[in-house]
Every structure is written in C-alpha cells, then in structure tokens.
Amino acid sequence: MAGRAQPSGPAGSGGGAPGLLPLLLLLLCAAAIIPRGHGQNLVTEDVTVVEGDVATISCRVKNSDDSVIQLLNPNRQTIYFRDFRPLKDSRFQLVNFSNSELRVSLTNVSISDEGRYFCQLYTDPPQEIYTTITVLVPPRNLVIDIEKETAVEGEEIELNCTAMASRPATTIRWFKGNKELTGKSEVERWSDMYTVTSQLLLKVGREDDGVPVICLVDHPAVKDLQTQRYLEVMYKPQVRVSQNYPMQGLTREGEPLELTCTAFGKPQPTDMRWLRVDDEMPQHVVVSGSNLLISNLNKTDNGTYRCEASNAVGKSHADYMLFVYDPPTTIPPPTTTTTTTTTIPTTITDTTATTEPAVHGTSVPPTASAEALPTVHLSNASLASRPSDSRAGEDGAIRSVDHAVVGGVVAVVVFAVLCLLIILGRYFARHKGTYFTHEAKGADDAADADTAIINAEGGQNNSEEKKEYFI
C-alpha cells in the first residue's frame, strides 16, 4: 500500500493531472465496499428550464441501503460523487445529499447545457437512469411592420409580425381590438433557433381609425409577450343636417326655419356649402357658414336642401326635405270681441253690425261716431299684422252662429217639455176623487141589499115611464 501511494507525489509534482490518482483510489475503495443488496430503485424527472434560469437535478433512491450515488453530465463526466464535486464548474451546486437523494442545481443555464444527465447507483448489478434537460429560449425581439403608416378607407394593407431567435418556434396570433384575426406564418431555422414571421392582410374602414392591431406570442418560455400598432385611417366626411328651429312640430307658412350642418372626417373637412337640389336657392335664404336660415317660410320654399362637405379623401352630403304646411287656424279669444263692442258709442244699437266689420278687418259703417274710429283702426292694424286672423275670424263667427242656433233649439225643446209637464200635472190634479154613476141611484136609502136592488130596478122602470113623446 505504501509503495502504491508513493507515486502520487511525483505525479502531483510532475506533468500528470493533479488530484487524479487520489480520485481513482477513492473509486476503487468505493467499489470494494459496494453492498450486495437488492430492491433499490433510482428515480428522477426530466427538467425544462428557460435560458438563464436555474435547473435542479434530483437523483433519488427508493429502499436505500447506503449505496453510493453519483451524477454525470452528457459527456459522462462526474459532476458529483456522493457530496464531492470533481468537475470544476462552479455553476453546479449541491442542494441536498443523503443516503436516499442527491440533488444538484445548475445556475445560468444555456443551450449548451441541454442534454442527458445520468444518475448512477453502485449496486450489484449497478443501476443507471438519465434525466433530460430542455432549454427554452424566448423570442429575442417582436416587431410589427406595416405597409402604410396612413391608409385610406377601403384599402387593404399588409402587416407583418416577426418573432426572432426562439426555441422552440413560436405561435403568433393577431387581434384587432378584442377581435382575433387569422394570419399566415412562415418558420425559418438558424442553427438551433427559430424565426417566425406572420403576415396579416387587413381591409380598413373609418371605424378602424385609432384601433390597435396586436401581435401576441404563444411560447412556453414567456407569457403575455405582445406588441401593437395603432391604425391611422383617412376617410371622407360624414355629414349630418339638424333642425334647430322649430325644434319640434311642423314647418308652417310664415314661420322661420334654421338648419345646421355638421361634418366629421379625417382630415377635417375644409369645404362646406349649401345648395337646393334640382332648383335654385331662394333669394331670401340666408347661408352663414354651416347654418341655413329662412326667416319667413312660404310654399315656394318646398324642396330638398343639401349640405356638401369635402376633404382630401372625397366628398359627402346630407339632404333635408322641406315641406311647408298651412298656418294653424285659431279662434280669436272672446275678450277681443267684447273689447271691440264696448268701444262703439251707445248711440248705435245694432252691436252685431258694428262687431262684424272689426272681426273681418273692414272699415266701420258711416253711422259710427268719430270716437269709435281710432279703436276700429287699431283692431284692423292688429289683424293686418297677423295674416291668418281674418280667416280665423270668419271661421270663429261661423262657429259662433252654429253654437247659437244649436243653443236656441235646445232651449225651445226644453221649454216645450216643461210646459207639457205642467199641463199634464194640472189635468191629473183636477180629475182626482170619487165618481158615482146613476145605476145605483135610489139605493142609498135602502134598509138592506134586497131593497136596494128593488129600488134600483124601480129606478130604471121609472126612468122608462118618464119618457116623453113629441108629435
């Protein structure tokens, strides 16, 4: 033994590998004391780790009997023998060592560390299993390239999303807002890395302006990796005509009308104008920018009025159809008639003849005094300021006559009914009482019923006896 141990000094001082001979001696000694037990099993699991993270390798023994455990790398180099680390790689660190487990960590994992690692158990016969380390590499960069920075409504644009240098190859998904779209992907392999490019063809509209287009990556090494680009879409103006006055109801003759034109587009409309479709614009129509005003409507204003707006993309319009209705017919209030009547002098007894000219807007009869003239002219002036009051006055007078006739007829009928009731009452009151006939004449003085009958019969006979005959 001493003779064999001596060469280790020269080997350590000579050109041989330092420390190799003691390791060999240690292995021989371990082999000499290997137990001969049965029923021991090695257990391990595969490891998947993201590049740059920490991988943990575990070699476990079921039903251990203190057999020696060691871990080897893909090149069959011993990483750990029991709790001793012969390999000069400080990234491997002992996490746990016991008779039933050897656990080692590997920090800052790279692609070169990928492969099979072996767990060995010195039994008779020896046991060996392997675990596989898989290294995942997330995409280095995620970029969206767009064909046109600014698109026009209705165009089809091309977008490309590229995920470079990943392992394994990534899956790219497209979204426009919250809606998922379908693209076409191509995969290129460079050494152990993959580059994926996905192409999306998108037809844009005005509703897409400002909407984000998202490129999302599905990869086991990374979560929620995405990039986005906002669409910029130019579109023609969108025109709308609104009625400011009258706010509600119909457009009637003699009333004003005010319209406002609003237009939105990208870029903002620079030219806006009003016109009348299939006819010339009336001279009394006032156009001020986006507003159109007609102060006094009449039947000749009927037609379609159009507001046009344009920008660099194109031109759009909106129409307003105008129909002018007749002015409303209203009954003049009773106070007007009463006021006009009271202004006539008391010397005129026919108030109806004086009131009618005030309602119809004509002059006062010659019999009127001079004091009534100013009042009549004032009424005519007020009626002239409202063109529709003359017709309204005529309708009101006709309706007043109709109501008066109906009221008179009803009063006559009611009076007749009352008189009939009074006559009938008096008639029944006078004929109320006890009535006697001549048939029982003479029976009142009879002592009994038989005598009364005899007297009654005798009365009849007497009446026949008293008949007179004239010759």
C-alpha positions as CSV (number, residue, x, y, z in Angstrom):
1,M,0.0,0.0,0.0
2,A,2.8,2.4,0.9
3,G,4.5,1.5,-2.4
4,R,1.5,2.3,-4.4
5,A,0.8,5.6,-2.6
6,Q,4.4,6.9,-3.2
7,P,4.0,7.7,-6.9
8,S,1.2,10.1,-6.1
9,G,3.9,12.6,-5.0
10,P,5.8,12.6,-8.3
11,A,2.5,12.6,-10.2
12,G,1.4,15.7,-8.3
13,S,4.7,17.4,-8.9
14,G,5.3,16.1,-12.4
15,G,3.4,16.7,-15.6
16,G,0.4,14.4,-14.8
17,A,-3.1,15.6,-13.9
18,P,-3.1,16.7,-10.3
19,G,-5.5,15.0,-8.0
20,L,-6.4,12.3,-10.5
21,L,-4.7,9.4,-8.6
22,P,-6.5,10.1,-5.3
23,L,-9.8,10.1,-7.2
24,L,-9.1,6.8,-8.7
25,L,-8.1,5.3,-5.4
26,L,-11.3,6.6,-3.9
27,L,-13.4,5.0,-6.7
28,L,-11.6,1.7,-6.1
29,C,-12.2,1.8,-2.4
30,A,-15.9,2.6,-3.0
31,A,-16.2,-0.3,-5.4
32,A,-14.7,-2.6,-2.8
33,I,-17.3,-1.7,-0.2
34,I,-20.4,-1.8,-2.6
35,P,-23.2,-3.7,-0.8
36,R,-24.8,-6.6,-2.4
37,G,-28.4,-5.7,-1.5
38,H,-31.4,-5.9,-3.9
39,G,-34.7,-4.0,-4.2
40,Q,-33.2,-0.5,-4.6
41,N,-34.6,1.7,-7.4
42,L,-33.4,5.0,-8.8
43,V,-35.9,7.8,-9.6
44,T,-35.5,11.1,-11.4
45,E,-37.5,13.5,-13.6
46,D,-36.9,15.5,-16.8
47,V,-36.2,19.2,-16.4
48,T,-37.4,22.0,-18.6
49,V,-35.8,25.4,-17.9
50,V,-35.8,28.8,-19.5
51,E,-32.4,30.1,-20.7
52,G,-30.7,31.9,-17.9
53,D,-32.7,30.3,-15.1
54,V,-31.8,27.6,-12.6
55,A,-32.2,23.9,-13.3
56,T,-32.4,21.4,-10.5
57,I,-31.4,17.7,-11.0
58,S,-32.5,15.2,-8.4
59,C,-31.4,11.5,-8.1
60,R,-33.5,9.7,-5.5
61,V,-33.2,6.1,-4.2
62,K,-36.1,4.0,-3.0
63,N,-35.4,1.4,-0.4
64,S,-31.9,2.8,0.1
65,D,-29.2,0.7,1.8
66,D,-26.5,3.3,1.8
67,S,-25.3,2.6,-1.7
68,V,-23.2,5.3,-3.4
69,I,-24.9,7.8,-5.7
70,Q,-23.2,9.9,-8.4
71,L,-24.3,12.3,-11.1
72,L,-22.7,12.5,-14.6
73,N,-23.0,15.1,-17.4
74,P,-23.9,14.4,-21.1
75,N,-20.2,13.8,-21.7
76,R,-20.1,11.1,-18.9
77,Q,-18.0,13.4,-16.7
78,T,-18.7,13.0,-13.0
79,I,-20.4,16.1,-11.6
80,Y,-20.9,14.8,-8.0
81,F,-19.8,11.6,-6.4
82,R,-21.7,11.5,-3.1
83,D,-21.2,15.0,-1.8
84,F,-17.9,15.6,-3.6
85,R,-17.7,17.6,-6.8
86,P,-14.8,16.6,-9.1
87,L,-16.0,18.7,-12.1
88,K,-14.6,22.2,-11.9
89,D,-17.8,24.1,-12.9
90,S,-19.0,26.3,-10.1
91,R,-22.4,26.6,-11.7
92,F,-23.2,23.2,-10.2
93,Q,-24.0,23.4,-6.5
94,L,-25.0,20.7,-4.1
95,V,-28.5,21.3,-2.8
96,N,-29.1,18.1,-0.8
97,F,-27.2,14.9,-0.1
98,S,-28.3,11.9,1.9
99,N,-28.3,8.1,1.6
100,S,-31.6,8.4,-0.5
101,E,-31.1,11.5,-2.6
102,L,-28.5,13.6,-4.4
103,R,-29.9,17.0,-5.6
104,V,-27.8,19.4,-7.6
105,S,-28.6,22.8,-9.0
106,L,-27.3,24.3,-12.3
107,T,-27.4,28.1,-12.5
108,N,-27.4,30.4,-15.6
109,V,-28.5,27.6,-17.9
110,S,-27.6,28.0,-21.5
111,I,-28.4,25.9,-24.7
112,S,-25.0,24.1,-24.4
113,D,-26.2,22.6,-21.1
114,E,-29.1,20.8,-22.8
115,G,-28.9,17.0,-23.0
116,R,-29.0,13.8,-20.9
117,Y,-27.6,13.7,-17.3
118,F,-27.1,10.3,-15.7
119,C,-27.8,9.1,-12.2
120,Q,-25.8,6.1,-11.1
121,L,-26.2,3.8,-8.1
122,Y,-23.4,1.4,-7.1
123,T,-25.2,-1.8,-6.5
124,D,-24.8,-5.3,-7.8
125,P,-25.5,-5.0,-10.7
126,P,-25.1,-1.2,-10.9
127,Q,-28.2,0.9,-11.8
128,E,-28.3,3.9,-14.1
129,I,-31.1,6.2,-15.3
130,Y,-31.0,9.5,-17.1
131,T,-32.8,12.8,-16.9
132,T,-33.1,15.3,-19.9
133,I,-32.6,19.0,-19.5
134,T,-34.5,21.0,-22.1
135,V,-33.6,24.7,-22.5
136,L,-36.3,27.1,-23.7
137,V,-35.3,30.4,-25.5
138,P,-38.0,33.1,-25.6
139,P,-38.1,35.4,-28.7
140,R,-35.4,37.9,-28.8
141,N,-37.5,40.6,-30.4
142,L,-41.1,41.1,-31.5
143,V,-41.7,43.7,-34.2
144,I,-44.7,44.7,-36.3
145,D,-44.0,46.1,-39.8
146,I,-46.9,47.9,-41.5
147,E,-47.1,48.5,-45.3
148,K,-48.6,52.1,-44.9
149,E,-48.4,54.3,-42.0
150,T,-51.6,56.0,-43.1
151,A,-54.2,54.1,-45.0
152,V,-57.3,55.3,-46.9
153,E,-60.8,53.9,-46.1
154,G,-61.5,50.8,-48.2
155,E,-57.8,49.9,-48.8
156,E,-56.2,46.6,-48.0
157,I,-52.9,46.9,-46.0
158,E,-50.3,44.3,-45.1
159,L,-48.9,43.9,-41.6
160,N,-46.0,41.6,-40.7
161,C,-45.1,40.4,-37.2
162,T,-41.7,38.8,-36.6
163,A,-40.5,36.8,-33.6
164,M,-36.8,36.2,-33.8
165,A,-34.4,33.6,-32.3
166,S,-36.7,31.5,-30.2
167,R,-36.6,27.8,-29.2
168,P,-38.9,26.1,-29.9
169,A,-40.7,28.0,-32.7
170,T,-43.3,30.5,-31.5
171,T,-47.0,30.7,-32.5
172,I,-48.2,34.2,-33.5
173,R,-51.8,35.4,-33.0
174,W,-53.4,38.6,-34.4
175,F,-56.0,40.8,-32.7
176,K,-57.8,43.9,-33.9
177,G,-59.1,45.4,-30.7
178,N,-60.8,42.4,-29.0
179,K,-61.4,40.5,-32.2
180,E,-59.0,37.8,-33.2
181,L,-57.9,37.7,-36.8
182,T,-56.1,35.0,-38.9
183,G,-52.6,35.4,-40.3
184,K,-50.2,33.3,-42.4
185,S,-47.0,32.2,-40.7
186,E,-43.6,31.1,-42.0
187,V,-40.8,29.5,-39.9
188,E,-37.1,29.8,-40.6
189,R,-34.4,27.8,-38.7
190,W,-31.0,29.2,-37.9
191,S,-28.8,26.6,-36.1
192,D,-30.9,25.7,-33.0
193,M,-33.0,28.8,-33.2
194,Y,-36.3,29.6,-35.0
195,T,-37.5,32.8,-36.5
196,V,-41.3,33.1,-37.2
197,T,-42.9,35.7,-39.4
198,S,-46.7,36.1,-39.6
199,Q,-48.5,38.1,-42.4
200,L,-51.9,39.7,-42.0
201,L,-53.9,41.3,-44.8
202,L,-56.5,43.8,-43.4
203,K,-59.1,45.9,-45.2
204,V,-59.6,49.0,-43.2
205,G,-62.6,51.3,-42.7
206,R,-63.3,54.6,-40.9
207,E,-64.2,52.6,-37.8
208,D,-60.7,51.2,-37.7
209,D,-59.0,54.6,-37.2
210,G,-57.2,54.6,-33.8
211,V,-57.9,50.9,-33.2
212,P,-54.8,48.9,-32.1
213,V,-53.6,45.9,-34.0
214,I,-51.9,43.4,-31.6
215,C,-49.3,40.7,-32.3
216,L,-49.4,38.2,-29.5
217,V,-46.8,35.4,-29.0
218,D,-47.7,31.9,-27.6
219,H,-44.4,30.4,-26.3
220,P,-43.7,28.2,-23.2
221,A,-40.8,30.4,-22.2
222,V,-42.8,33.6,-21.9
223,K,-46.2,34.9,-21.0
224,D,-48.1,37.9,-22.3
225,L,-45.5,38.9,-24.8
226,Q,-47.1,41.2,-27.4
227,T,-46.6,44.3,-29.4
228,Q,-49.1,46.6,-31.1
229,R,-49.6,49.3,-33.7
230,Y,-52.4,51.8,-33.9
231,L,-54.1,52.1,-37.3
232,E,-54.4,55.5,-38.9
233,V,-57.2,55.6,-41.4
234,M,-58.3,58.6,-43.6
235,Y,-61.9,58.8,-44.7
236,K,-64.5,61.0,-46.4
237,P,-66.6,63.4,-44.3
238,Q,-69.6,62.1,-42.5
239,V,-72.4,64.8,-42.9
240,R,-75.5,65.3,-40.8
241,V,-78.2,68.0,-41.0
242,S,-80.1,69.0,-37.9
243,Q,-83.1,71.3,-37.5
244,N,-82.6,74.0,-34.8
245,Y,-85.9,75.8,-35.2
246,P,-88.7,74.9,-35.0
247,M,-87.3,72.3,-32.6
248,Q,-90.5,70.2,-32.7
249,G,-93.6,70.2,-34.8
250,L,-94.3,71.1,-38.4
251,T,-92.7,73.7,-40.6
252,R,-95.6,76.1,-41.3
253,E,-96.0,79.0,-43.6
254,G,-94.9,82.3,-42.1
255,E,-92.6,80.7,-39.5
256,P,-88.8,80.7,-39.6
257,L,-86.6,77.7,-40.3
258,E,-83.0,77.2,-39.2
259,L,-80.8,74.3,-40.2
260,T,-77.2,73.4,-39.1
261,C,-74.8,71.1,-41.0
262,T,-72.1,69.2,-39.1
263,A,-69.3,67.2,-40.8
264,F,-66.6,64.9,-39.4
265,G,-63.8,63.4,-41.4
266,K,-60.1,62.7,-41.5
267,P,-58.6,65.1,-42.3
268,Q,-61.2,67.6,-41.1
269,P,-63.4,68.9,-43.9
270,T,-62.2,72.2,-45.3
271,D,-65.1,73.0,-47.7
272,M,-68.8,73.1,-46.8
273,R,-71.6,74.5,-48.8
274,W,-75.5,74.5,-49.1
275,L,-77.5,74.0,-52.3
276,R,-81.0,73.3,-53.4
277,V,-81.4,70.1,-55.3
278,D,-83.0,70.5,-58.8
279,D,-83.7,74.2,-58.3
280,E,-82.0,77.5,-57.4
281,M,-81.6,78.6,-53.9
282,P,-84.4,81.2,-53.0
283,Q,-83.1,84.7,-52.7
284,H,-84.5,85.2,-49.2
285,V,-82.5,82.2,-47.8
286,V,-79.5,83.3,-45.7
287,V,-76.5,80.9,-45.6
288,S,-73.9,81.6,-42.9
289,G,-71.1,79.0,-42.8
290,S,-72.7,75.7,-41.7
291,N,-76.1,77.4,-41.0
292,L,-79.1,77.9,-43.3
293,L,-81.9,80.4,-42.3
294,I,-85.3,81.1,-43.8
295,S,-87.0,83.8,-41.8
296,N,-90.4,83.6,-43.4
297,L,-91.4,80.2,-44.9
298,N,-93.8,80.0,-47.9
299,K,-95.0,77.3,-50.3
300,T,-92.3,78.2,-52.8
301,D,-89.6,77.0,-50.4
302,N,-90.7,73.4,-50.7
303,G,-87.9,71.2,-51.9
304,T,-84.7,69.3,-50.9
305,Y,-81.8,71.2,-49.4
306,R,-78.4,69.6,-49.4
307,C,-75.2,70.2,-47.4
308,E,-72.0,69.1,-49.0
309,A,-68.6,68.7,-47.3
310,S,-65.3,67.6,-48.8
311,N,-61.7,66.9,-47.7
312,A,-58.6,65.3,-49.3
313,V,-60.2,61.9,-49.5
314,G,-63.5,62.8,-51.1
315,K,-66.9,64.5,-50.8
316,S,-70.1,63.5,-49.0
317,H,-73.5,65.1,-48.5
318,A,-76.7,65.0,-46.4
319,D,-80.2,66.1,-47.6
320,Y,-83.1,67.8,-45.8
321,M,-86.6,67.6,-47.4
322,L,-88.7,70.7,-46.6
323,F,-92.5,70.8,-46.9
324,V,-94.2,73.9,-45.8
325,Y,-97.7,73.4,-44.2
326,D,-100.6,75.8,-43.9
327,P,-100.5,78.1,-41.0
328,P,-102.6,77.0,-38.0
329,T,-106.3,78.3,-37.8
330,T,-107.1,79.6,-34.3
331,I,-110.4,81.1,-32.9
332,P,-109.8,84.6,-31.6
333,P,-110.4,84.9,-27.8
334,P,-113.8,86.3,-26.7
335,T,-112.1,89.2,-25.0
336,T,-111.2,90.7,-28.4
337,T,-114.9,90.8,-29.5
338,T,-116.0,92.2,-26.1
339,T,-113.4,94.9,-26.3
340,T,-114.3,96.0,-29.8
341,T,-118.0,96.1,-28.9
342,T,-117.5,98.2,-25.8
343,T,-115.7,100.9,-27.8
344,I,-118.7,101.6,-30.0
345,P,-120.8,104.6,-28.8
346,T,-124.1,103.9,-27.2
347,T,-126.0,105.7,-29.9
348,I,-125.5,102.7,-32.1
349,T,-128.0,100.0,-31.0
350,D,-127.1,97.2,-33.5
351,T,-123.9,95.8,-31.9
352,T,-123.8,92.9,-34.4
353,A,-123.4,95.2,-37.4
354,T,-120.6,97.0,-35.5
355,T,-118.8,93.9,-34.4
356,E,-118.6,92.0,-37.7
357,P,-116.5,94.6,-39.5
358,A,-114.0,94.5,-36.6
359,V,-113.6,90.8,-36.9
360,H,-113.2,90.7,-40.7
361,G,-110.9,93.7,-40.8
362,T,-113.1,96.0,-42.8
363,S,-113.9,99.7,-42.1
364,V,-116.6,100.9,-39.6
365,P,-120.1,101.9,-41.1
366,P,-120.8,105.5,-41.7
367,T,-123.2,105.6,-38.7
368,A,-120.4,105.2,-36.3
369,S,-119.2,108.3,-34.4
370,A,-115.8,109.7,-34.7
371,E,-114.9,108.5,-31.3
372,A,-115.1,104.8,-32.4
373,L,-112.8,105.3,-35.4
374,P,-109.5,105.1,-33.7
375,T,-110.5,101.9,-31.9
376,V,-111.6,100.3,-35.2
377,H,-108.4,101.2,-37.0
378,L,-106.4,99.8,-34.1
379,S,-108.2,96.5,-34.5
380,N,-107.6,96.5,-38.2
381,A,-103.9,97.1,-37.7
382,S,-103.6,94.3,-35.2
383,L,-105.5,92.0,-37.6
384,A,-103.3,93.0,-40.5
385,S,-100.1,92.1,-38.5
386,R,-101.5,88.5,-38.4
387,P,-102.5,87.4,-42.0
388,S,-104.2,84.4,-40.8
389,D,-106.6,86.2,-38.3
390,S,-109.1,87.3,-40.9
391,R,-109.8,83.7,-42.0
392,A,-109.7,82.7,-38.3
393,G,-112.3,85.4,-37.5
394,E,-114.6,84.2,-40.2
395,D,-114.4,80.6,-39.0
396,G,-114.9,81.8,-35.5
397,A,-118.0,83.8,-36.4
398,I,-119.5,80.9,-38.3
399,R,-118.8,78.6,-35.4
400,S,-120.4,81.2,-33.0
401,V,-123.6,81.3,-35.2
402,D,-123.7,77.5,-35.2
403,H,-123.4,77.3,-31.5
404,A,-126.1,80.0,-31.0
405,V,-128.6,78.1,-33.3
406,V,-128.0,74.8,-31.5
407,G,-128.4,76.5,-28.2
408,G,-131.7,78.1,-29.2
409,V,-133.1,74.9,-30.5
410,V,-132.2,73.1,-27.3
411,A,-133.7,75.9,-25.2
412,V,-137.0,75.7,-27.2
413,V,-137.2,71.9,-26.8
414,V,-136.6,72.2,-23.0
415,F,-139.2,74.9,-22.7
416,A,-141.8,72.8,-24.6
417,V,-141.1,69.8,-22.4
418,L,-141.6,71.8,-19.3
419,C,-144.9,73.3,-20.5
420,L,-146.2,69.8,-21.4
421,L,-145.3,68.5,-17.9
422,I,-147.1,71.4,-16.2
423,I,-150.3,70.9,-18.3
424,L,-150.4,67.2,-17.6
425,G,-149.9,67.9,-13.9
426,R,-152.8,70.2,-13.7
427,Y,-155.1,67.9,-15.6
428,F,-154.4,64.9,-13.3
429,A,-154.9,67.1,-10.3
430,R,-158.4,68.3,-11.3
431,H,-159.8,64.8,-12.1
432,K,-158.6,63.2,-8.9
433,G,-161.6,61.9,-6.5
434,T,-164.6,59.6,-6.1
435,Y,-167.0,59.1,-9.0
436,F,-170.8,58.0,-8.8
437,T,-173.0,56.5,-11.5
438,H,-176.8,56.7,-12.0
439,E,-177.1,53.0,-11.9
440,A,-177.2,52.9,-8.1
441,K,-179.5,55.9,-7.7
442,G,-182.1,55.3,-5.0
443,A,-180.1,52.5,-3.3
444,D,-178.5,54.8,-0.8
445,D,-181.8,55.0,1.3
446,A,-182.5,51.2,1.2
447,A,-182.5,49.3,4.5
448,D,-180.9,46.2,3.1
449,A,-179.4,44.8,-0.1
450,D,-182.6,43.4,-1.5
451,T,-184.5,46.6,-1.1
452,A,-181.6,48.4,-2.8
453,I,-181.8,46.1,-5.8
454,I,-185.6,46.6,-6.0
455,N,-185.2,50.3,-5.7
456,A,-182.5,50.3,-8.4
457,E,-184.8,48.3,-10.7
458,G,-187.7,50.5,-9.9
459,G,-185.5,53.5,-10.7
460,Q,-184.9,52.1,-14.1
461,N,-188.6,51.5,-14.7
462,N,-189.4,54.9,-13.5
463,S,-186.9,56.3,-16.0
464,E,-188.6,54.4,-18.7
465,E,-192.0,55.6,-17.6
466,K,-191.0,59.2,-17.7
467,K,-190.2,59.0,-21.4
468,E,-191.9,61.8,-23.4
469,Y,-193.1,61.6,-26.9
470,F,-193.3,64.6,-29.2
471,I,-195.7,64.7,-32.1
